Amino acid sequence: MTPEFVTAMAKETIEVILMISAPVLIAGMAVGLAVSVFQAVTQIQEMTLTFVPKMIVVFIVLLALSPWMMEIMLNYTSRIFTEIPNYIR
C-alpha cells in the first residue's frame, strides 16, 4: 500500500462519514437555532425545551433518510471488501 492509496482511502472514508452525518447534524442545528430564537423572544429558559425538539427532529430525519444512508454504507463496505486483493499488493 502506497501513501497515496492510504490517503485516498481515508479521504473516501471521511466523505462517506460526512455524507451520512450531515443531514442529521444540519437538521438538529436548525431546530436548535429556532428553539433558541423562540426562547430569546419569550424569555423561557427551560432545558427540556431545547432537548426534546432536537431529539424528535433527529429521530424523524434518521427514519426518513435511513434507506439512503444504508445504501451509501453498503456501497462503501462492498467496495472495500471487493478491493481487498488490491490492498494486499
Sequence and secondary structure as in RCSB ss.txt:
>XXXX:A:sequence
MTPEFVTAMAKETIEVILMISAPVLIAGMAVGLAVSVFQAVTQIQEMTLTFVPKMIVVFIVLLALSPWMMEIMLN
YTSRIFTEIPNYIR
>XXXX:A:secstr
  HHHHHHHHHHHHHHHHHHHHHHHHHHHHHHHHHHHHHHHHT   HHHHHHHHHHHHHHHHHHHHHHHHHHHHH
HHHHHHHTHHHHH 
